[in-house]
Each structure stands twice: as structure tokens, then as C-alpha cells.
Amino acid sequence: MRRAEGGLPVHNAPTRARARLADRMSLVAASPTMKVAAEADRLRRAGVDVVDLGAGEPDFPTPAHVKAAAVAAIERNFTRYTSNAGVLELKQAVCERMRTDYQVGLGPDEVIITAGGKQALHNAALAICQEGDEVVTHAPGWPTLVEQVRLAGATPVVARTHPDDGFTLHAERIVGAFTPRTRAVVINSPCNPTGALVSEAAMAAIADAAAARAIWIIVDLCYEHLIFDEVPHNLPGVLYARMRDRTVLCGSASKAYAMTGWRCGWMIAAPDVVEAAGALQSHQTSNVSSITQQAAIAALTGPREAVERMRDEYRERRDRLMEWLAPEPRVRCVRPAGAFYLFLDIAECLSPDGLRTSAEFARALIDEKAVALTPGEAFDAPGFVRISYAAAPHRLKEGAKRLLEFVAEYAP
Ligand SMILES: Cc1ncc(COP(=O)(O)O)c(C=O)c1O
């Protein structure tokens, strides 16, 4: 054994060989969106004036009545374990929202409260998919969806959407990818990073084809309350009318209620799927923080003004940002219908002897202009970058200015 200067044994010395980890770990890499946040944070700590447009989270504080409910929960010592699946009042609040928002009737045995939408989606993947299965999803898309499918041992199959038609998800592309091994479809609408919505007609066509083949449909509704125009988006209603028993809906308090750090989401599915997810959670994370659950009840059942105000503000920012970027023809984007991202096509800024990839573009942009955004590679879409407009308008304006300067200086 090696000895340190004072003669004490040295364990875990930095020179030791890397331990061999489980094969499973070769299937998954750390979330690339989190890497951008870490880099922006590093520069900020070093005193650089970073414009951080990488973050996938609201810049608004959690609404006051939600925070007050959490404080009250602490004051009355609501600080113990709850049932794994969450407190009844919160499950009922989720049911009530589904009734109000989508006219879908549910019982609390069809709901489990999870540590964010992320855990809801992971529960669904683990409960439904296994080795030998294929799971059809769409790209550009949020990377966690495919990573979770891989972690469940299944193979993701990707149907592509394109900017030429607004990143519309065509049912034929999903259904055309079905094989005898297809076990599930994962749909995200509004979509991160494109902001595109899946139409009710497309969802109905996918559901009809899936129901005929006993394929599950998992829907990530994390941005469901961030849709900017009055467009029909009752995907739960469409699915419940066709294939209720094989539908899994995953929701989240994170984006609509500015509650990313509280970690609260929910999975809605048939009672046996909810029970399976409960068994998983009972050995993983147990219940979501008791305090968070009380806050989430207030969020779901309380006044809607804060949600509407934030959504209206995101719409305003989207429009301003598009105006600010419009003078530069080498960056183009589709007007997003929801969420809080612009997905910029920067292919014309790339060249073999300059910035070769969108990853290099994003790296150079943060190095040269201290603007953090997320390269399209993170969403299986090279040639694009994602700008989050969940940032104060004056910072967005500054970021847009620096981005245009950067393009003028570095693009061919
Ligand atoms: C598309 C999508 N789904 C789900 C999530 C999960 O969010 P959370 O776990 O905070 O609910 C995110 C977060 O960025 C997301 O972008």
C-alpha cells in the first residue's frame, strides 16, 4: 500500500486504474444539456458575464401560494415518509386536473407521484420495455427518452421530423417504423427542443395502429401548459377513447409551475402499471419529498393566473427573440408552438475549414462571446442549436446581439 507524507495509508489515490463498471453503463452518457449548464456555471464562477440560454428551466420563482404551502407543511411537521405512490390528496389533484384540462375521468389508483416527469418516464420504460423490444420515438428530441429506453434493455427506433414542415410529426413515420418487435411508442408534445405539437389527428392515427398491434403509447406532457395559441391538444382524450389500458401519460410540475428543483411529476396509467411503478419506486427513491407534495397540491389546485402569466411572457419572449434574430439569414428557425425553446438551423454557419459542427459552434460561442446554448447533437440533430428563452428579456436581447456578432465574425 502506498503511504502519504505523514506515513498514513493512501486509499483511492488519483493514479489508480479505473474500476470496471457494469456493462449497462456503456449504454448511457451524462445528460448533455446538464454539461452546458455546468460549463456556464464554471465560467460564471470565474467572473465571466455569461448569457446562459442553455437552461431548460423557468427563470421565474415558484408562485408564492405554492411556496407558502411548503412552509406550512414544514411548520405542521408534515415531514415523514408518505406512501410510495404519493399522498391521496395530490393524486386526487392530478385526477382533477385531467378532468378539467382533458375531460378524462380517472381514479387515484391510476396515478403515481414521481420525482419529476423524468422518473415517471423511467418508470414507464422499466415497467413496459425489455431486451428484444423496439420502442419508436421521434427526433429531434429530448435525449433522456432514448437513454431510458436503452437502460430498460430495449432498442430505440427514431422517426425524424423536419424543419421544412415545422417539425410536424407525421403518423405514417411512426407507424411505418412498427415491426413485430415494437413494444411501445414514446411521444413528446410540446416537443423539447422543437416546440412542435403533435396534432390530435396524428395521435389518433398512431393510436389506432398501436391498438391493433397491442403496442403501448407513452406520452411526455411535461410542457402541456406551455402552448401559445388556442389549438386542440387533447392527446389524453384521443388516447383514452382508443386504448386506455395501454396508455401511459407522464406529467410534471417543473415547467408549468416553475418547480424544477422541487422534483415532482406523475405517471398516469392502468392500475397494474401504476402498481409496478410503485414497486420500482419502493426500492429506489420511495416517495417524493412530503413537503414537495404539499406544494404540488397547491400548484395543481390553486389559481391559474401565475401559469397563464408565465406562458404569456414566454410567448412574448419567443416573438421578440425571433425578431432580433431575423436580420441574419444564416440562422433560421420555425416558430415554436409551445415549450420555451427556439431550435435554430445553423447549418449555413458551418464549413469544413471553419466551425465544422454545431457542437463546435456552441463551444466557440461560449468561449468567444460567453453565450451558452445547447448544440443540436444533444437532441440527435446536428446542424442546429437550441436557445432557451426562459431567461430575462434583457439577457435574451444581449444573447441575441452576441450571437449575431459571432455569426458575422465566424460564419463563412
Ligand atoms: C421533454 C421533457 N420531458 C421531461 C422532462 C423532465 O422534467 P422533470 O423531471 O423536471 O419533470 C424534461 C426536462 O427538461 C423535458 O424537457
The ligand as a MOL file (V3000), in Angstrom:
LIG
                    3D

  0  0  0     0  0            999 V3000
M  V30 BEGIN CTAB
M  V30 COUNTS 16 16 0 0 0
M  V30 BEGIN ATOM
M  V30 1 C -39.2410 16.8500 -22.8160 0
M  V30 2 C -39.0020 16.7430 -21.3500 0
M  V30 3 N -39.6420 15.7920 -20.6670 0
M  V30 4 C -39.4720 15.6280 -19.3570 0
M  V30 5 C -38.6240 16.4600 -18.6560 0
M  V30 6 C -38.4750 16.1750 -17.2040 0
M  V30 7 O -38.5250 17.2300 -16.3550 0
M  V30 8 P -38.7480 16.9780 -14.8050 0
M  V30 9 O -38.0990 15.6970 -14.4440 0
M  V30 10 O -38.1210 18.1550 -14.1490 0
M  V30 11 O -40.2270 16.9200 -14.5980 0
M  V30 12 C -37.9240 17.4660 -19.3220 0
M  V30 13 C -36.9660 18.3260 -18.6220 0
M  V30 14 O -36.2070 19.0610 -19.1830 0
M  V30 15 C -38.1320 17.6240 -20.7040 0
M  V30 16 O -37.5170 18.5920 -21.4070 0
M  V30 END ATOM
M  V30 BEGIN BOND
M  V30 1 1 1 2
M  V30 2 1 2 3
M  V30 3 2 2 15
M  V30 4 2 3 4
M  V30 5 1 4 5
M  V30 6 1 5 6
M  V30 7 2 5 12
M  V30 8 1 6 7
M  V30 9 1 7 8
M  V30 10 2 8 9
M  V30 11 1 8 10
M  V30 12 1 8 11
M  V30 13 1 12 13
M  V30 14 1 12 15
M  V30 15 2 13 14
M  V30 16 1 15 16
M  V30 END BOND
M  V30 END CTAB
M  END
